[in-house]
Amino acid sequence: MSAPALSGGDSVMPVNALAPAAVSSPSSVPTAGNPATPEPPTDPHRNWLCIHLPRLALDLIERRQPAGTATPVASVVIDGPEQRAHVHLADRAAQAFGVHAGQRLAAAQALAPDLALHRREPQAERQALEHLAAWAYRYTSRVSLDGAAALLLEIGASVRLFGGFDALYALLQAELAALGFNGVFGLGLTPSAARLRAQVIARQPERSGQLFALAPLPLAHSDLEPNTIATLAATGIHTLGELARLPRNGIAQRFGQATLDYVARLRGELPETLESYRPPDRYHAWLELPGPCTSSEALAFPLRRMLGDLCAALAARDGGVERFTLRFALEALQASCELRSGIGDICRLEVGLLQASRDCEHLYMLTRARLERMSFPRPVLGIYLEVARLPSFVPTHQDLFQDAQSSSASLKPLLERLAARLGEDALLRPQWTGDHRPERASRWVPHTQGSLLRPPAGEMPGLRPLWLLPTPVPLAIEGLALISSAERIESGWWDDGDIRRDYYVAEVIDPPACALPGPHPGIAEEAPAYARNLRGGARVQGFQLTRGARAWVFQDLRDPERWYLQGWFG
């Protein structure tokens, strides 16, 4: 039994000629809130979008150059063994000399002796395709990598979210161009139909943006095997429409089950198995520079490009970055492919933030400030960007009437800029260490590693002064009045730093009486100045001993006769 005849040719609104008849959509869909809420009708023939990248290898080369600085020299991407290399892609300047894809390299150089040769990099192409998949994931959850130079997106459910098909189509085209890639878009009811239209548009750019019928297309445009196409042509079958009108049993018997399955996938009668893309938990990218760079200024554009790609991936997964690592591969005896695997000289740069961000300009500014303080012993050949952790991005909550000036005066961006200029070790913050002994209860760490000085959950220490002395100083209790109850601290038996003390908040009532009478074993002549000055009762490490000052003192329980000054309250 033969399949029903299918219409071919274009119409005012061309349809997929190899697909079943479209099911009409209702003009309105009842909802709980409004039983007659109108919704824009959906086009069932635009469910899938194929983004084909016919110039992917050339795009990777051109993306390494700043905009407007492209060299006029004709360039080609070559592939294959050294002795039998052929042209994989040729730019417009090379095509003007008659160079084309598939041509032997020797023949191409005979036409254009000054060709700039670039070896094809399949690994870089795969990385670029995965980056674009992460970008497309922002617009639909169904993204598939299709072969070596294409993406398949299911956009039927995303059209209304982004303001209609035309708005989504224009948005994807503009953002793809901003990322530095040239792509053609094919639409279809099925992934195979969208893929086929994209391949036809790549050969015939004048059809871009059209939803043309597939029945009149020659079999040479399809993905059928060349031998199958030749056999069909010998029997008088030259178009997809003619093939679809043949009896199914005859197609399977004479041309194989694969041919019948291909027609069924175009019509949507046979589902396609597509592996959905999922954003990884980590991010990494490698960029080989077009030439050795010896200054940080020359690295500005490639760094901006890499950080822009990172932020596009972060926006797609609704994430941010708090810390990332840049490794600069230096010129050495090893080839660039070996540098990717970690062989060779590497300069490392760590960039840390106080909170997760995906602002490209902010990340670039911090990276550029750190880069200006670096010096490279040899020229840089490539850059490797790695992000080990991708936390969720939480936008900063702002007041409805907050102006831009007050928003830009946030303390965190200021601290990040200072750390980028001065180094992370120049900005420190106190960090709680979970030790009850006051002299070991906190430490100073770089501001990007520490947290606010606060005790662990469930631990509520007593009143603490902001000014602790480096070491406790012996003093006389006669000039003080204890104004708080005792707080006992017993700790440190495990590390030979055992203490047993009762702490009090004391008020100075007689400054001269606080000094110890005569020599004291705790205050030798070689003791620090702040301890010796205490004898005169005048000043302790710059703090004036005045009546009413409040101190934090303790009694040593191992020798109850001895009292010590631990710190001052402001």
Stockholm file with secondary structure:
# STOCKHOLM 1.0

chainA/1-570         MSAPALSGGDSVMPVNALAPAAVSSPSSVPTAGNPATPEPPTDPHRNWLCIHLPRLALDLIERRQPAGTATPVASVVIDGPEQRAHVHLADRAAQAFGVHAGQRLAAAQALAPDLALHRREPQAERQALEHLAAWAYRYTSRVSLDGAAALLLEIGASVRLFGGFDALYALLQAELAALGFNGVFGLGLTPSAARLRAQVIARQPERSGQLFALAPLPLAHSDLEPNTIATLAATGIHTLGELARLPRNGIAQRFGQATLDYVARLRGELPETLESYRPPDRYHAWLELPGPCTSSEALAFPLRRMLGDLCAALAARDGGVERFTLRFALEALQASCELRSGIGDICRLEVGLLQASRDCEHLYMLTRARLERMSFPRPVLGIYLEVARLPSFVPTHQDLFQDAQSSSASLKPLLERLAARLGEDALLRPQWTGDHRPERASRWVPHTQGSLLRPPAGEMPGLRPLWLLPTPVPLAIEGLALISSAERIESGWWDDGDIRRDYYVAEVIDPPACALPGPHPGIAEEAPAYARNLRGGARVQGFQLTRGARAWVFQDLRDPERWYLQGWFG
#=GR chainA/1-570 SS CCCCCCCCSCCSSCCCTTSCCCCCCCSBCCCSSCTTCBCCCCCGGGSEEEEECTTHHHHHHHTTSCTTCCCCSCEEEEESCSTTCEEEEECHHHHTTTCCTTCBHHHHHHHCTTCEEEECCHHHHHHHHHHHHHHHTTTCSCEEECTTSEEEEECTTTTTTTTSHHHHHHHHHHHHHHTTCCCEEEEESSHHHHHHHHHHHHHCGGGTTCCCCSTTSBGGGSSSCHHHHHHHHHTTCCBHHHHHTSCHHHHHHHHCHHHHHHHHHHHTSSCCCCCBCCCCSSEEEEEEEEEEECSTGGGHHHHHHHHHHHHHHHHHTTBCEEEEEEEEEECCSSCHHHHHTTCSCEEEEEEEEEEEECCHHHHHHHHHHHHTTCCCSSCEEEEEEEESCCCBCCCCCCCTTCCHHHHHTCHHHHHHHHHHHHCGGGSEEEEECSCSSGGGSEEEEETTTCCCSCCCTTCCCCCCCSEEEEEEEEECGGGEEECSCCEEEEECGGGTCCEEEEEEEEEESCGGGGSCSSCBTTBCTTSCHHHHHHHHTSEETTEECCTTCEEEEEEETTSTTCEEEEEECC
#=GC SS_cons         CCCCCCCCSCCSSCCCTTSCCCCCCCSBCCCSSCTTCBCCCCCGGGSEEEEECTTHHHHHHHTTSCTTCCCCSCEEEEESCSTTCEEEEECHHHHTTTCCTTCBHHHHHHHCTTCEEEECCHHHHHHHHHHHHHHHTTTCSCEEECTTSEEEEECTTTTTTTTSHHHHHHHHHHHHHHTTCCCEEEEESSHHHHHHHHHHHHHCGGGTTCCCCSTTSBGGGSSSCHHHHHHHHHTTCCBHHHHHTSCHHHHHHHHCHHHHHHHHHHHTSSCCCCCBCCCCSSEEEEEEEEEEECSTGGGHHHHHHHHHHHHHHHHHTTBCEEEEEEEEEECCSSCHHHHHTTCSCEEEEEEEEEEEECCHHHHHHHHHHHHTTCCCSSCEEEEEEEESCCCBCCCCCCCTTCCHHHHHTCHHHHHHHHHHHHCGGGSEEEEECSCSSGGGSEEEEETTTCCCSCCCTTCCCCCCCSEEEEEEEEECGGGEEECSCCEEEEECGGGTCCEEEEEEEEEESCGGGGSCSSCBTTBCTTSCHHHHHHHHTSEETTEECCTTCEEEEEEETTSTTCEEEEEECC
//
